[in-house]
Amino acid sequence: MRNLTKVLPWEDMDFEIVGLAKNGIEALKMVNEHQPDLILSDIRMPVMDGITFIKELRSQNNHCEVLLLTGYQEFEYARAAIQYGVKDYICKPIDYVELENTVRTLSLEIKEKRKKLYKEQQLTQVVHWANENFLLHTLLGQETDKGDIHLGEDEDVLDRKEYAILLVDLEGYAHQSITWSVHERKAWNLHMKEMIRETFQPLMKEQTVLQIREGEWCVVCSSPGIGHRLSKELLHPGFLKLQALIDQKDNMLLRMCLEQGPIALSQMASVYKRMQQALIVNPANEWFVNSDKVVSKDAIPVQDYNATQWKWIEQIGTGLRNGDSQALQQMISELKHYVGHLNENSVGRAEKLLHYLLIHLIREMRELHMLPVDQEESVWQQLQNSLNLKDLLSLLVTLIERSRESVSSKKTSEQLMLSAQDYIQHKLGKDFGIEDIAEYLGISCSYFCLLFKNHFGETFVEYLTKQRMEMAKCLLRSSDKSIAQIGVGVGYQERRYFTKVFQKYIGMTPSEYRLKESPAS
């Protein structure tokens, strides 16, 4: 078998030899590690023979191509192996010309199969992203277009569908993550999103996990029918599993708010706001909150909050992201007027609201690179003290003023590039190019390339590759996902191509890097 590695032009046939095994046991381990496209196997091997190996391979749902090498006296065994999906068999003594022709034919078939599979995966991904994007915009109360969503024959299916929502939020995330790098935060949030999906998949049908912002996720699923209602008790094992994962990183509390509906699509935005409010007005040490109930006697009923006050939470995000300095100034005036006209009974409620607004503002300013790390750390140190209403207002106004200055000082090109940076960070695992991001920004491809190179000092492809490789490094260190899964997670559908790019960028393969960076090493 070792001789075959030298006599055939494998590279010319677009094959890379990933391993040689002495027997079927070794071969199975290598298959699990490398996921090959083609296996050449002898029938007669020690420990585990070729027929048993192929049976075991198929029992593991592995459908890679197998070429069987057989002696003349083993011909009947080879015929029997065909039932296990062996592509062909080559009789000994081996005719190397025949073997090369067979392998070349298989190479073309594998490429065609891979191309077809890739197109199917792309279509599935596009449909998934379109539906996820639609649900996210609906949740946030933004205009959405169902034109690009694949709905099958029933175009009104989304409008008529009824949903349930589980809001998952990390208490203390903004403070605890201040020392993390951008790549660490993105990688960790991506890992948490996947873990939330896996944890609640058995309980929630047709679920979609949406990343609302760092440290906050919404699980949207079909509303459970009678007899399958969700409850605090059913969610508790999942809470314990996720909380244990969080405790490994930092001291943060996972909190959940449940609305099991049925919720119509048109109600989703208002329900989401109510769930956010329910988490805010209930004590931070309570891990579970019903969206329509206040469990604690110390909590302030959601309905007591004025709608104008909740509007400020939305204004922070829209004002900062749209560069609307005037809207931020208007918010300062409204806050001062609100605090100045409070009665004594409302002070406690107002302090809670201003404290939440501060945390929300810090999160948004961080996302938009408006708050340097040292300044953010200073704000958090101030929040550790027992600030009264006047101090909270002063700190909030100072931060809003700082954000206004940042918004006013940024040039149009800088705002475009910040939007481009945010777009790239949120789509690292997706298939997109210059045309997509230029269309998103509303500018031409040539103008985008010019702005991008001037702003970042490198081309879009160079920057995107670097961001994906840094994300891959974080995932290799912090998760137990396979190399192939991590490759897909950072935008590379082909494991081999991901390995090639990673090795070129880092100087070692993903497997070598993981081994080098593992705690044991």
KAKA-V408117 format. One record per residue. RES is the residue in one small letter. PSI is psi in radians with two decimals (NA if undefined). BURIAL is # if it has 24 or more other ideal C-beta (glycine too) atoms within 12 Angstrom, else .. Layout:
res:RES psi:PSI burial:BURIAL
res:RES psi:PSI burial:BURIAL
This chain:
res:m psi:-0.66 burial:#
res:r psi:-0.55 burial:.
res:n psi:-0.52 burial:.
res:l psi:-0.41 burial:#
res:t psi:-0.34 burial:.
res:k psi:-0.54 burial:.
res:v psi:-0.31 burial:.
res:l psi:2.49 burial:#
res:p psi:1.24 burial:.
res:w psi:-0.78 burial:.
res:e psi:-0.70 burial:.
res:d psi:-0.50 burial:.
res:m psi:0.16 burial:.
res:d psi:0.58 burial:.
res:f psi:2.52 burial:#
res:e psi:2.24 burial:.
res:i psi:2.05 burial:#
res:v psi:-0.18 burial:#
res:g psi:2.73 burial:.
res:l psi:2.30 burial:.
res:a psi:2.53 burial:#
res:k psi:-0.39 burial:.
res:n psi:3.09 burial:.
res:g psi:-0.61 burial:#
res:i psi:-0.85 burial:.
res:e psi:-0.69 burial:.
res:a psi:-0.74 burial:#
res:l psi:-0.70 burial:#
res:k psi:-0.74 burial:.
res:m psi:-0.64 burial:#
res:v psi:-0.78 burial:#
res:n psi:-0.57 burial:.
res:e psi:-0.74 burial:.
res:h psi:-0.31 burial:#
res:q psi:1.11 burial:#
res:p psi:2.82 burial:#
res:d psi:-0.48 burial:#
res:l psi:2.40 burial:#
res:i psi:2.27 burial:#
res:l psi:2.10 burial:#
res:s psi:2.44 burial:#
res:d psi:2.72 burial:#
res:i psi:-0.78 burial:#
res:r psi:1.92 burial:#
res:m psi:2.63 burial:#
res:p psi:2.88 burial:.
res:v psi:-1.08 burial:.
res:m psi:2.09 burial:#
res:d psi:3.05 burial:#
res:g psi:-0.71 burial:#
res:i psi:-0.81 burial:#
res:t psi:-0.70 burial:#
res:f psi:-0.79 burial:#
res:i psi:-0.70 burial:#
res:k psi:-0.83 burial:.
res:e psi:-0.68 burial:#
res:l psi:-0.82 burial:#
res:r psi:-0.54 burial:.
res:s psi:-0.40 burial:.
res:q psi:0.19 burial:.
res:n psi:0.47 burial:.
res:n psi:2.18 burial:#
res:h psi:0.44 burial:.
res:c psi:2.78 burial:#
res:e psi:2.50 burial:#
res:v psi:2.25 burial:#
res:l psi:2.24 burial:#
res:l psi:2.29 burial:#
res:l psi:2.25 burial:#
res:t psi:2.58 burial:#
res:g psi:2.84 burial:.
res:y psi:-0.69 burial:.
res:q psi:-0.21 burial:.
res:e psi:0.24 burial:#
res:f psi:-0.73 burial:.
res:e psi:-0.60 burial:.
res:y psi:-0.69 burial:#
res:a psi:-0.71 burial:#
res:r psi:-0.70 burial:.
res:a psi:-0.57 burial:.
res:a psi:-0.35 burial:#
res:i psi:-0.57 burial:.
res:q psi:-0.34 burial:.
res:y psi:0.28 burial:#
res:g psi:0.38 burial:.
res:v psi:2.25 burial:#
res:k psi:-0.73 burial:#
res:d psi:2.94 burial:#
res:y psi:2.51 burial:#
res:i psi:2.15 burial:#
res:c psi:2.52 burial:.
res:k psi:2.61 burial:.
res:p psi:2.54 burial:.
res:i psi:2.26 burial:#
res:d psi:1.82 burial:.
res:y psi:-0.50 burial:.
res:v psi:-0.79 burial:.
res:e psi:-0.75 burial:.
res:l psi:-0.76 burial:#
res:e psi:-0.76 burial:.
res:n psi:-0.71 burial:.
res:t psi:-0.77 burial:#
res:v psi:-0.70 burial:#
res:r psi:-0.73 burial:.
res:t psi:-0.76 burial:.
res:l psi:-0.65 burial:#
res:s psi:-0.77 burial:#
res:l psi:-0.72 burial:.
res:e psi:-0.74 burial:.
res:i psi:-0.72 burial:#
res:k psi:-0.75 burial:.
res:e psi:-0.75 burial:.
res:k psi:-0.74 burial:.
res:r psi:-0.70 burial:#
res:k psi:-0.74 burial:.
res:k psi:-0.77 burial:.
res:l psi:-0.72 burial:.
res:y psi:-0.72 burial:.
res:k psi:-0.71 burial:.
res:e psi:-0.74 burial:.
res:q psi:-0.71 burial:.
res:q psi:-0.77 burial:.
res:l psi:-0.78 burial:.
res:t psi:-0.75 burial:.
res:q psi:-0.76 burial:#
res:v psi:-0.78 burial:.
res:v psi:-0.77 burial:.
res:h psi:-0.82 burial:#
res:w psi:-0.70 burial:#
res:a psi:-0.78 burial:#
res:n psi:-0.69 burial:#
res:e psi:-0.75 burial:#
res:n psi:-0.71 burial:#
res:f psi:-0.81 burial:#
res:l psi:-0.67 burial:#
res:l psi:-0.82 burial:#
res:h psi:-0.64 burial:#
res:t psi:-0.76 burial:#
res:l psi:-0.64 burial:#
res:l psi:0.06 burial:#
res:g psi:0.48 burial:.
res:q psi:2.78 burial:.
res:e psi:2.35 burial:.
res:t psi:2.70 burial:#
res:d psi:2.06 burial:.
res:k psi:0.06 burial:.
res:g psi:-0.55 burial:.
res:d psi:0.07 burial:.
res:i psi:2.32 burial:#
res:h psi:1.88 burial:.
res:l psi:0.03 burial:.
res:g psi:-2.62 burial:.
res:e psi:-0.44 burial:.
res:d psi:1.71 burial:.
res:e psi:-0.30 burial:.
res:d psi:0.24 burial:.
res:v psi:-0.69 burial:.
res:l psi:-0.70 burial:#
res:d psi:-0.60 burial:.
res:r psi:-0.21 burial:.
res:k psi:2.61 burial:#
res:e psi:2.43 burial:#
res:y psi:2.89 burial:#
res:a psi:2.68 burial:#
res:i psi:2.33 burial:#
res:l psi:1.99 burial:#
res:l psi:2.16 burial:#
res:v psi:2.15 burial:#
res:d psi:2.54 burial:#
res:l psi:1.92 burial:#
res:e psi:2.16 burial:#
res:g psi:0.08 burial:#
res:y psi:-0.82 burial:#
res:a psi:-0.68 burial:#
res:h psi:-0.83 burial:#
res:q psi:-0.52 burial:.
res:s psi:0.12 burial:#
res:i psi:-0.56 burial:#
res:t psi:-0.10 burial:.
res:w psi:2.61 burial:#
res:s psi:2.88 burial:.
res:v psi:-0.75 burial:#
res:h psi:-0.68 burial:#
res:e psi:-0.74 burial:#
res:r psi:-0.80 burial:#
res:k psi:-0.78 burial:#
res:a psi:-0.74 burial:#
res:w psi:-0.72 burial:#
res:n psi:-0.66 burial:#
res:l psi:-0.72 burial:#
res:h psi:-0.75 burial:#
res:m psi:-0.69 burial:#
res:k psi:-0.77 burial:#
res:e psi:-0.70 burial:#
res:m psi:-0.65 burial:#
res:i psi:-0.75 burial:#
res:r psi:-0.85 burial:#
res:e psi:-0.69 burial:.
res:t psi:-0.74 burial:#
res:f psi:0.04 burial:#
res:q psi:-0.72 burial:.
res:p psi:-0.43 burial:.
res:l psi:-0.47 burial:#
res:m psi:2.08 burial:#
res:k psi:2.48 burial:.
res:e psi:0.84 burial:#
res:q psi:2.62 burial:#
res:t psi:2.17 burial:#
res:v psi:2.11 burial:#
res:l psi:2.28 burial:#
res:q psi:1.85 burial:#
res:i psi:-0.86 burial:#
res:r psi:3.10 burial:#
res:e psi:2.26 burial:#
res:g psi:0.16 burial:#
res:e psi:2.29 burial:#
res:w psi:2.63 burial:#
res:c psi:2.22 burial:#
res:v psi:1.94 burial:#
res:v psi:2.25 burial:#
res:c psi:3.03 burial:#
res:s psi:2.42 burial:#
res:s psi:2.22 burial:#
res:p psi:2.47 burial:#
res:g psi:3.10 burial:.
res:i psi:2.33 burial:.
res:g psi:-0.17 burial:.
res:h psi:0.47 burial:.
res:r psi:2.49 burial:.
res:l psi:2.76 burial:#
res:s psi:2.94 burial:.
res:k psi:-0.69 burial:.
res:e psi:-0.71 burial:.
res:l psi:-0.57 burial:.
res:l psi:-0.32 burial:#
res:h psi:-0.78 burial:.
res:p psi:-0.68 burial:.
res:g psi:-0.70 burial:#
res:f psi:-0.81 burial:#
res:l psi:-0.71 burial:.
res:k psi:-0.81 burial:.
res:l psi:-0.67 burial:#
res:q psi:-0.65 burial:#
res:a psi:-0.66 burial:.
res:l psi:-0.71 burial:#
res:i psi:-0.68 burial:#
res:d psi:-0.44 burial:.
res:q psi:-0.44 burial:.
res:k psi:-0.93 burial:#
res:d psi:2.99 burial:#
res:n psi:1.54 burial:.
res:m psi:2.67 burial:#
res:l psi:2.20 burial:#
res:l psi:2.27 burial:#
res:r psi:2.56 burial:#
res:m psi:2.50 burial:#
res:c psi:2.24 burial:#
res:l psi:2.32 burial:#
res:e psi:1.80 burial:#
res:q psi:0.11 burial:#
res:g psi:-2.70 burial:#
res:p psi:2.35 burial:.
res:i psi:2.21 burial:#
res:a psi:2.76 burial:.
res:l psi:-0.70 burial:#
res:s psi:-0.32 burial:.
res:q psi:-0.12 burial:#
res:m psi:-0.77 burial:#
res:a psi:-0.77 burial:#
res:s psi:-0.63 burial:#
res:v psi:-0.74 burial:#
res:y psi:-0.77 burial:#
res:k psi:-0.74 burial:#
res:r psi:-0.64 burial:#
res:m psi:-0.71 burial:#
res:q psi:-0.77 burial:#
res:q psi:-0.72 burial:#
res:a psi:-0.67 burial:#
res:l psi:-0.60 burial:#
res:i psi:-0.79 burial:#
res:v psi:-0.23 burial:#
res:n psi:2.62 burial:#
res:p psi:2.48 burial:.
res:a psi:-0.32 burial:#
res:n psi:0.04 burial:.
res:e psi:2.04 burial:#
res:w psi:-0.42 burial:#
res:f psi:2.34 burial:#
res:v psi:2.32 burial:#
res:n psi:2.42 burial:#
res:s psi:-0.45 burial:#
res:d psi:0.17 burial:.
res:k psi:2.59 burial:.
res:v psi:1.96 burial:#
res:v psi:-0.66 burial:.
res:s psi:2.49 burial:.
res:k psi:-0.37 burial:.
res:d psi:-0.21 burial:.
res:a psi:2.71 burial:#
res:i psi:2.20 burial:#
res:p psi:2.40 burial:.
res:v psi:-0.68 burial:#
res:q psi:-0.25 burial:.
res:d psi:-0.32 burial:.
res:y psi:2.30 burial:#
res:n psi:2.48 burial:.
res:a psi:-0.55 burial:.
res:t psi:-0.64 burial:.
res:q psi:-0.69 burial:#
res:w psi:-0.43 burial:#
res:k psi:-0.52 burial:#
res:w psi:-0.65 burial:#
res:i psi:-0.73 burial:#
res:e psi:-0.64 burial:#
res:q psi:-0.57 burial:#
res:i psi:-0.90 burial:#
res:g psi:-0.86 burial:#
res:t psi:-0.67 burial:.
res:g psi:-0.77 burial:#
res:l psi:-0.81 burial:#
res:r psi:-0.53 burial:#
res:n psi:-0.02 burial:.
res:g psi:0.57 burial:#
res:d psi:1.52 burial:.
res:s psi:-0.61 burial:.
res:q psi:-0.69 burial:.
res:a psi:-0.65 burial:#
res:l psi:-0.67 burial:#
res:q psi:-0.69 burial:.
res:q psi:-0.66 burial:.
res:m psi:-0.69 burial:#
res:i psi:-0.79 burial:#
res:s psi:-0.74 burial:.
res:e psi:-0.68 burial:#
res:l psi:-0.79 burial:#
res:k psi:-0.71 burial:.
res:h psi:-0.71 burial:.
res:y psi:-0.85 burial:#
res:v psi:-0.65 burial:#
res:g psi:-0.30 burial:.
res:h psi:0.37 burial:.
res:l psi:2.58 burial:.
res:n psi:2.91 burial:.
res:e psi:-0.59 burial:.
res:n psi:-0.27 burial:.
res:s psi:0.01 burial:.
res:v psi:-0.80 burial:.
res:g psi:-0.73 burial:.
res:r psi:-0.74 burial:#
res:a psi:-0.66 burial:#
res:e psi:-0.71 burial:#
res:k psi:-0.76 burial:#
res:l psi:-0.81 burial:#
res:l psi:-0.63 burial:#
res:h psi:-0.77 burial:#
res:y psi:-0.73 burial:#
res:l psi:-0.69 burial:#
res:l psi:-0.85 burial:#
res:i psi:-0.73 burial:#
res:h psi:-0.72 burial:#
res:l psi:-0.72 burial:#
res:i psi:-0.78 burial:#
res:r psi:-0.81 burial:#
res:e psi:-0.74 burial:#
res:m psi:-0.63 burial:#
res:r psi:-0.79 burial:#
res:e psi:-0.57 burial:#
res:l psi:0.20 burial:#
res:h psi:0.68 burial:#
res:m psi:-0.09 burial:#
res:l psi:1.82 burial:#
res:p psi:2.68 burial:.
res:v psi:-0.75 burial:.
res:d psi:-0.64 burial:.
res:q psi:-0.68 burial:.
res:e psi:-0.74 burial:#
res:e psi:-0.68 burial:.
res:s psi:-0.72 burial:.
res:v psi:-0.76 burial:#
res:w psi:-0.63 burial:#
res:q psi:-0.67 burial:.
res:q psi:-0.64 burial:.
res:l psi:-0.30 burial:#
res:q psi:-0.40 burial:.
res:n psi:2.84 burial:.
res:s psi:1.57 burial:.
res:l psi:2.40 burial:.
res:n psi:-3.14 burial:.
res:l psi:-0.72 burial:#
res:k psi:-0.74 burial:.
res:d psi:-0.71 burial:.
res:l psi:-0.76 burial:#
res:l psi:-0.76 burial:#
res:s psi:-0.77 burial:.
res:l psi:-0.71 burial:#
res:l psi:-0.79 burial:#
res:v psi:-0.70 burial:#
res:t psi:-0.77 burial:#
res:l psi:-0.71 burial:#
res:i psi:-0.70 burial:#
res:e psi:-0.72 burial:.
res:r psi:-0.70 burial:#
res:s psi:-0.59 burial:#
res:r psi:-0.73 burial:#
res:e psi:-0.71 burial:.
res:s psi:-0.76 burial:#
res:v psi:-0.76 burial:#
res:s psi:-0.57 burial:.
res:s psi:-0.32 burial:.
res:k psi:2.34 burial:#
res:k psi:2.87 burial:.
res:t psi:-0.73 burial:.
res:s psi:-0.66 burial:.
res:e psi:-0.70 burial:#
res:q psi:-0.71 burial:#
res:l psi:-0.74 burial:#
res:m psi:-0.56 burial:#
res:l psi:-0.71 burial:#
res:s psi:-0.69 burial:#
res:a psi:-0.74 burial:#
res:q psi:-0.74 burial:#
res:d psi:-0.72 burial:#
res:y psi:-0.81 burial:#
res:i psi:-0.79 burial:#
res:q psi:-0.61 burial:#
res:h psi:-0.17 burial:#
res:k psi:0.41 burial:#
res:l psi:-0.58 burial:#
res:g psi:0.12 burial:#
res:k psi:2.86 burial:#
res:d psi:1.86 burial:#
res:f psi:2.83 burial:#
res:g psi:-2.95 burial:.
res:i psi:-0.69 burial:#
res:e psi:-0.72 burial:.
res:d psi:-0.81 burial:.
res:i psi:-0.59 burial:#
res:a psi:-0.71 burial:#
res:e psi:-0.71 burial:.
res:y psi:-0.69 burial:.
res:l psi:-0.25 burial:#
res:g psi:0.52 burial:.
res:i psi:2.95 burial:#
res:s psi:2.78 burial:.
res:c psi:-0.72 burial:.
res:s psi:-0.71 burial:.
res:y psi:-0.67 burial:.
res:f psi:-0.81 burial:#
res:c psi:-0.68 burial:#
res:l psi:-0.86 burial:.
res:l psi:-0.74 burial:#
res:f psi:-0.81 burial:#
res:k psi:-0.71 burial:.
res:n psi:-0.65 burial:.
res:h psi:-0.80 burial:#
res:f psi:-0.21 burial:#
res:g psi:0.22 burial:.
res:e psi:2.88 burial:.
res:t psi:2.89 burial:.
res:f psi:-0.77 burial:#
res:v psi:-0.74 burial:.
res:e psi:-0.78 burial:.
res:y psi:-0.80 burial:#
res:l psi:-0.75 burial:#
res:t psi:-0.76 burial:#
res:k psi:-0.77 burial:#
res:q psi:-0.73 burial:#
res:r psi:-0.66 burial:#
res:m psi:-0.68 burial:#
res:e psi:-0.68 burial:#
res:m psi:-0.73 burial:#
res:a psi:-0.72 burial:#
res:k psi:-0.77 burial:#
res:c psi:-0.76 burial:#
res:l psi:-0.64 burial:#
res:l psi:-0.59 burial:#
res:r psi:-0.66 burial:#
res:s psi:-0.17 burial:#
res:s psi:2.84 burial:#
res:d psi:0.34 burial:.
res:k psi:2.71 burial:#
res:s psi:2.87 burial:.
res:i psi:-0.74 burial:#
res:a psi:-0.75 burial:#
res:q psi:-0.71 burial:#
res:i psi:-0.69 burial:#
res:g psi:-0.82 burial:#
res:v psi:-0.68 burial:#
res:g psi:-0.40 burial:#
res:v psi:0.34 burial:#
res:g psi:0.19 burial:#
res:y psi:1.89 burial:#
res:q psi:-0.51 burial:#
res:e psi:2.11 burial:#
res:r psi:-0.72 burial:#
res:r psi:-0.74 burial:#
res:y psi:-0.68 burial:#
res:f psi:-0.80 burial:#
res:t psi:-0.73 burial:#
res:k psi:-0.80 burial:.
res:v psi:-0.75 burial:#
res:f psi:-0.78 burial:#
res:q psi:-0.68 burial:.
res:k psi:-0.68 burial:.
res:y psi:-0.75 burial:#
res:i psi:-0.49 burial:#
res:g psi:0.11 burial:.
res:m psi:2.85 burial:.
res:t psi:2.82 burial:#
res:p psi:-0.69 burial:#
res:s psi:-0.75 burial:#
res:e psi:-0.71 burial:.
res:y psi:-0.78 burial:#
res:r psi:-0.76 burial:#
res:l psi:-0.74 burial:.
res:k psi:-0.67 burial:.
res:e psi:-0.02 burial:.
res:s psi:2.60 burial:.
res:p psi:-0.59 burial:.
res:a psi:-0.58 burial:.
res:s psi:NA burial:.
